[in-house]
Amino acid sequence: MAEIHSPIARFTGPAAAVAALALAAGVLTACGDAGAAITRLTVGTPGPDPYTLVSGTDETDVKERPKAGGTQTGDSPGLYGGTRQEATCDPQKLIAFLQANPGKARAWAGVQGIPVSDVPRYVSRLTPVLLRTDTLVTNHGYRNGKATSGPAVLQAGMGVLVNGYGVPVVKCNCGNPLTRPDKKISPDGASYTGRSWPGFEKRNVTEIEPRDSKKGTITTFVLVDPEGTMGFERPRATEGEADGPPAELPATETELTDSESPSPYDSGLESPGTESPGTGTPGTEPTGTESPGTPSPGTGEGGGDSPASTGVTSHDPGMGGGDPTGSGTGEESRAPISLPPSEEPAPPVG
């Protein structure tokens, strides 16, 4: 009989069992992120399988948030940015596009977990903002009549629509729905494809988790302008017309030791990847820059938002193909807004 020279074969009994388990665990750990390839999407890049193409939704040279990486909560002041009293991401145009494309609307609604008939109501409650950190998401495209999906890192400066819990749910330059990243994927353990950008580091890739549902949905986002010179408030589901006056920057812009969780990721430089196809984003989006921000606590919960505050305005665009038909005046009121019941589903627990 041939002699077996395997190191494990030299042990017998419990020792051999322990060694075998340890080896198996090592293999499983090493393969935990095997096959996970995160696509980097630079500002202005629609990415794979876009629903549509829209120009002017992103902002170059955004001053990034000092605190980046790890997990950040969607209502963190300064997490998002934008230009005061301006927004380039137009929710009403997205509604009109989906209504004109029923097949895409069905796939889009399926990703968001809502009925197709609820798309106008759902989209009208979203808020346009700019990312201020490189952000990990699951990007859902549309190809051959079906939804596609894959992990992606969106570069800081990209325009997104966020829901009432502060989570990005739409990529503005292509209309693709977004969901939270798969828990099995970690920015430092995965490989990267697509063109990189100056300053990209795995350790600074941020994952955004929803605001605690027990606090209700966000009523006001605290945003920072692209240059990082001032803060301002944007009531949820508004597009700049009700933005508050210029204000001091959030403490997170100068203090790195606040209550938010630090980055758990360890390694530094990005992995080289292949160039992503296409960088143009032709479309019909309005000019101007988005205005994102960070939310302040609200008190609404359950069937809808009912913040306990004065100066409430209503903003409930109808199902029309373009302009809103809601009754919100928006000019003077910077207080939280009141929205009808049955909005987006509460974020999953855990």
C-alpha positions as CSV (number, residue, x, y, z in Angstrom):
1,M,0.0,0.0,0.0
2,A,1.3,3.5,-0.9
3,E,2.3,5.6,2.0
4,I,0.1,8.7,2.6
5,H,2.1,11.8,3.3
6,S,-0.8,14.2,4.0
7,P,-0.1,16.3,7.2
8,I,-3.7,15.5,8.4
9,A,-3.1,11.8,7.9
10,R,-0.3,11.9,10.6
11,F,-2.9,12.7,13.3
12,T,-5.5,10.3,14.6
13,G,-8.5,10.5,16.9
14,P,-9.7,13.9,18.2
15,A,-6.6,15.7,17.0
16,A,-7.2,14.7,13.4
17,A,-10.8,15.8,13.7
18,V,-9.8,19.2,15.0
19,A,-7.2,19.7,12.3
20,A,-9.7,18.8,9.6
21,L,-12.3,21.2,10.9
22,A,-9.7,23.9,11.2
23,L,-8.6,23.4,7.6
24,A,-12.2,23.4,6.4
25,A,-13.0,26.6,8.2
26,G,-10.0,28.2,6.7
27,V,-11.1,27.2,3.2
28,L,-14.6,28.5,3.8
29,T,-13.3,31.8,5.2
30,A,-11.0,32.3,2.3
31,C,-13.9,31.7,-0.1
32,G,-16.4,33.8,1.8
33,D,-16.1,36.6,-0.8
34,A,-15.0,34.4,-3.7
35,G,-16.8,35.4,-6.8
36,A,-18.0,38.7,-5.3
37,A,-16.9,41.4,-7.8
38,I,-18.0,44.9,-7.1
39,T,-18.5,47.2,-10.0
40,R,-17.1,50.8,-9.5
41,L,-19.4,53.4,-11.1
42,T,-17.9,56.8,-11.5
43,V,-19.8,60.1,-11.5
44,G,-21.6,60.4,-14.8
45,T,-21.6,56.7,-15.6
46,P,-25.0,55.0,-16.0
47,G,-23.5,51.5,-15.5
48,P,-24.7,48.2,-16.8
49,D,-28.3,47.7,-18.0
50,P,-29.7,51.2,-17.4
51,Y,-33.4,51.7,-17.4
52,T,-33.0,55.1,-19.1
53,L,-30.3,57.7,-19.6
54,V,-30.5,61.1,-17.8
55,S,-27.8,63.9,-17.9
56,G,-26.9,66.5,-15.4
57,T,-27.8,64.5,-12.2
58,D,-24.3,64.2,-10.8
59,E,-21.8,66.6,-9.4
60,T,-18.0,66.4,-10.0
61,D,-15.5,67.5,-7.3
62,V,-17.8,67.1,-4.4
63,K,-15.9,67.6,-1.1
64,E,-16.3,64.2,0.5
65,R,-17.5,63.7,4.0
66,P,-14.5,63.4,6.5
67,K,-16.1,60.4,8.1
68,A,-16.3,57.7,5.6
69,G,-16.3,53.9,5.6
70,G,-18.1,51.3,7.7
71,T,-21.8,51.6,8.3
72,Q,-23.5,54.9,8.5
73,T,-27.2,55.6,9.4
74,G,-29.4,57.2,6.8
75,D,-30.4,60.1,9.1
76,S,-26.8,61.1,9.9
77,P,-26.3,64.9,9.5
78,G,-24.0,65.6,6.5
79,L,-24.2,62.1,5.1
80,Y,-25.7,63.6,2.0
81,G,-25.1,66.8,0.1
82,G,-26.7,69.0,-2.5
83,T,-27.1,72.6,-3.8
84,R,-29.4,74.7,-1.8
85,Q,-32.7,75.4,-3.6
86,E,-31.7,73.3,-6.5
87,A,-32.2,69.6,-7.5
88,T,-31.3,68.0,-10.7
89,C,-32.9,64.6,-10.0
90,D,-36.5,64.9,-11.0
91,P,-38.9,62.3,-9.4
92,Q,-41.8,63.4,-11.6
93,K,-39.8,62.6,-14.8
94,L,-39.0,59.2,-13.4
95,I,-42.8,58.6,-12.8
96,A,-43.6,59.7,-16.3
97,F,-40.9,57.4,-17.8
98,L,-42.1,54.4,-15.9
99,Q,-45.8,55.1,-16.8
100,A,-44.8,55.2,-20.4
101,N,-42.9,51.9,-20.2
102,P,-45.1,49.3,-18.4
103,G,-42.7,46.4,-18.8
104,K,-39.9,48.4,-17.1
105,A,-42.3,49.7,-14.5
106,R,-43.2,46.1,-13.5
107,A,-39.6,45.1,-13.1
108,W,-38.8,48.4,-11.3
109,A,-41.7,48.0,-8.8
110,G,-40.8,44.4,-8.2
111,V,-37.3,45.4,-7.0
112,Q,-38.8,48.0,-4.7
113,G,-41.4,45.5,-3.4
114,I,-44.4,47.6,-4.3
115,P,-47.4,47.2,-6.7
116,V,-47.0,48.9,-10.1
117,S,-50.0,51.1,-9.2
118,D,-48.1,52.5,-6.2
119,V,-45.1,53.7,-8.2
120,P,-46.2,57.4,-8.5
121,R,-47.0,57.5,-4.7
122,Y,-43.7,55.8,-3.8
123,V,-41.5,58.0,-6.0
124,S,-43.2,61.2,-5.0
125,R,-42.0,60.6,-1.4
126,L,-38.4,60.3,-2.3
127,T,-35.8,63.1,-1.8
128,P,-33.0,64.0,-4.3
129,V,-29.6,64.2,-2.7
130,L,-25.9,63.8,-3.6
131,L,-23.7,61.1,-2.2
132,R,-20.8,62.4,-0.1
133,T,-19.0,59.1,0.3
134,D,-18.3,56.2,-2.0
135,T,-21.3,54.1,-1.3
136,L,-21.9,50.3,-1.6
137,V,-25.3,49.3,-3.0
138,T,-27.0,46.6,-5.1
139,N,-27.7,48.1,-8.5
140,H,-30.7,46.7,-10.4
141,G,-30.7,47.1,-14.1
142,Y,-33.1,46.0,-16.9
143,R,-32.1,43.7,-19.8
144,N,-34.2,41.6,-22.2
145,G,-37.4,42.2,-20.3
146,K,-36.1,41.3,-16.9
147,A,-34.5,42.9,-13.9
148,T,-30.8,42.3,-13.3
149,S,-28.7,43.0,-10.2
150,G,-25.2,43.2,-9.0
151,P,-23.1,44.9,-6.2
152,A,-21.7,48.4,-7.1
153,V,-19.9,51.2,-5.5
154,L,-21.2,54.6,-6.5
155,Q,-18.7,57.4,-6.4
156,A,-19.3,60.4,-4.2
157,G,-21.0,63.1,-6.1
158,M,-23.5,60.8,-7.7
159,G,-27.2,61.9,-7.5
160,V,-29.6,59.5,-5.9
161,L,-33.2,59.5,-4.5
162,V,-33.4,58.4,-0.9
163,N,-36.5,57.0,0.9
164,G,-37.9,58.1,4.2
165,Y,-35.4,56.0,6.2
166,G,-32.4,57.7,4.4
167,V,-31.5,54.8,2.2
168,P,-30.6,55.3,-1.6
169,V,-33.3,53.6,-3.7
170,V,-32.8,55.2,-7.2
171,K,-29.7,56.0,-9.2
172,C,-30.7,59.2,-10.9
173,N,-28.5,59.1,-14.0
174,C,-30.2,55.9,-15.3
175,G,-33.3,55.4,-13.2
176,N,-32.1,52.1,-11.9
177,P,-33.6,51.0,-8.5
178,L,-31.1,50.4,-5.7
179,T,-31.3,48.2,-2.7
180,R,-28.9,47.6,0.2
181,P,-25.8,45.5,-0.4
182,D,-25.8,41.8,0.3
183,K,-24.5,41.1,3.8
184,K,-22.1,38.5,2.5
185,I,-20.2,41.1,0.6
186,S,-17.6,43.3,2.3
187,P,-15.8,46.1,0.6
188,D,-12.4,45.0,1.8
189,G,-12.8,41.3,0.9
190,A,-14.2,41.6,-2.6
191,S,-12.5,42.3,-5.9
192,Y,-13.3,45.4,-8.0
193,T,-14.0,45.9,-11.7
194,G,-14.6,49.1,-13.6
195,R,-12.6,52.3,-13.7
196,S,-11.3,53.7,-10.4
197,W,-11.1,57.3,-9.4
198,P,-8.5,59.4,-7.5
199,G,-8.8,58.8,-3.7
200,F,-10.7,55.5,-4.0
201,E,-9.9,53.2,-1.1
202,K,-11.7,50.1,0.0
203,R,-11.6,51.2,3.7
204,N,-13.6,54.3,2.8
205,V,-16.5,52.6,1.1
206,T,-19.6,53.3,3.1
207,E,-22.7,51.1,3.7
208,I,-25.9,53.0,4.6
209,E,-28.4,51.4,6.9
210,P,-31.9,52.8,7.4
211,R,-32.9,55.0,10.3
212,D,-34.4,53.1,13.2
213,S,-38.0,52.4,12.2
214,K,-39.1,53.0,15.8
215,K,-38.2,56.7,15.3
216,G,-40.5,56.9,12.3
217,T,-39.5,58.3,8.9
218,I,-37.2,61.2,8.4
219,T,-38.9,64.6,8.1
220,T,-35.9,66.8,7.3
221,F,-32.5,66.0,5.8
222,V,-29.4,68.1,6.9
223,L,-27.4,68.5,3.7
224,V,-24.0,70.0,2.9
225,D,-23.2,72.0,-0.2
226,P,-20.8,70.5,-2.8
227,E,-18.0,72.7,-1.7
228,G,-18.4,71.8,2.0
229,T,-18.8,75.4,3.1
230,M,-22.3,75.3,4.6
231,G,-25.2,73.1,5.7
232,F,-28.9,73.5,5.2
233,E,-32.1,71.6,5.8
234,R,-34.3,70.0,3.1
235,P,-37.7,68.8,4.1
236,R,-38.3,65.3,2.9
237,A,-40.0,64.8,-0.5
238,T,-39.1,68.3,-1.7
239,E,-36.8,69.3,-4.5
240,G,-35.1,72.4,-3.2
241,E,-38.0,74.9,-3.2
242,A,-38.5,74.5,0.6
243,D,-34.8,74.4,1.6
244,G,-33.9,76.2,4.8
245,P,-31.4,79.1,5.0
246,P,-27.6,78.5,5.1
247,A,-26.5,77.1,8.4
248,E,-23.3,76.0,10.1
249,L,-21.8,72.7,9.0
250,P,-22.7,69.6,11.0
251,A,-20.2,68.7,13.7
252,T,-19.3,65.6,11.7
253,E,-17.5,67.8,9.2
254,T,-14.9,68.8,11.9
255,E,-15.2,66.0,14.5
256,L,-14.4,62.4,13.6
257,T,-15.3,61.0,17.1
258,D,-19.1,61.2,17.1
259,S,-21.5,58.4,17.9
260,E,-21.4,56.9,14.4
261,S,-19.7,53.5,14.0
262,P,-16.1,53.6,12.8
263,S,-15.0,51.8,9.7
264,P,-14.4,48.1,10.4
265,Y,-12.5,47.6,7.2
266,D,-8.9,47.2,7.2
267,S,-7.1,47.3,3.9
268,G,-6.1,50.3,1.9
269,L,-5.8,50.5,-1.9
270,E,-8.2,49.4,-4.4
271,S,-7.8,46.4,-6.7
272,P,-7.1,47.2,-10.3
273,G,-10.0,46.4,-12.5
274,T,-11.2,46.7,-16.1
275,E,-12.5,49.8,-17.5
276,S,-16.3,50.2,-17.3
277,P,-18.1,50.6,-20.6
278,G,-19.5,54.0,-21.5
279,T,-19.2,57.2,-19.5
280,G,-21.7,59.4,-21.2
281,T,-25.1,60.1,-19.7
282,P,-27.3,61.7,-22.4
283,G,-30.8,62.6,-21.3
284,T,-33.2,65.3,-20.5
285,E,-32.7,66.1,-16.9
286,P,-32.9,69.7,-15.8
287,T,-29.8,71.7,-15.2
288,G,-28.6,72.5,-11.7
289,T,-27.2,70.4,-8.9
290,E,-28.9,68.1,-6.5
291,S,-29.3,68.9,-2.9
292,P,-29.0,65.9,-0.5
293,G,-28.7,65.9,3.2
294,T,-29.1,64.2,6.5
295,P,-32.3,63.7,8.4
296,S,-33.6,64.9,11.7
297,P,-35.8,62.6,13.8
298,G,-39.5,62.4,13.0
299,T,-42.4,61.0,15.0
300,G,-44.5,59.5,12.3
301,E,-44.7,55.7,12.2
302,G,-47.0,53.0,11.0
303,G,-49.5,54.0,8.3
304,G,-47.8,57.2,7.4
305,D,-45.9,60.2,8.5
306,S,-47.5,62.5,11.1
307,P,-44.7,64.6,12.5
308,A,-45.7,66.6,15.5
309,S,-44.9,70.1,14.4
310,T,-46.5,73.3,13.1
311,G,-46.3,74.8,9.6
312,V,-47.1,71.5,8.0
313,T,-47.3,71.5,4.2
314,S,-48.6,68.8,2.0
315,H,-46.8,67.3,-1.0
316,D,-48.5,64.5,-2.8
317,P,-47.9,64.6,-6.5
318,G,-50.5,62.8,-8.6
319,M,-50.3,60.1,-11.2
320,G,-49.8,62.5,-14.0
321,G,-47.0,62.1,-16.5
322,G,-45.0,65.0,-15.4
323,D,-45.7,67.9,-13.1
324,P,-46.8,67.4,-9.5
325,T,-50.4,68.1,-8.6
326,G,-50.0,68.2,-4.9
327,S,-51.1,71.1,-2.8
328,G,-47.8,71.9,-1.0
329,T,-46.8,75.5,-1.3
330,G,-43.3,74.9,-0.1
331,E,-42.0,78.4,-0.2
332,E,-42.0,79.5,3.4
333,S,-42.5,76.4,5.4
334,R,-39.3,74.6,6.4
335,A,-41.0,72.5,8.9
336,P,-41.5,68.8,8.4
337,I,-44.1,67.9,5.9
338,S,-47.1,65.7,6.3
339,L,-47.6,62.8,3.8
340,P,-50.6,60.6,3.1
341,P,-50.6,57.0,4.5
342,S,-49.2,53.9,2.9
343,E,-45.8,55.0,1.9
344,E,-42.7,52.9,1.4
345,P,-42.4,49.7,3.4
346,A,-40.4,49.8,6.7
347,P,-36.8,48.7,6.3
348,P,-36.1,45.0,7.1
349,V,-34.9,44.3,10.6
350,G,-31.4,42.9,10.9
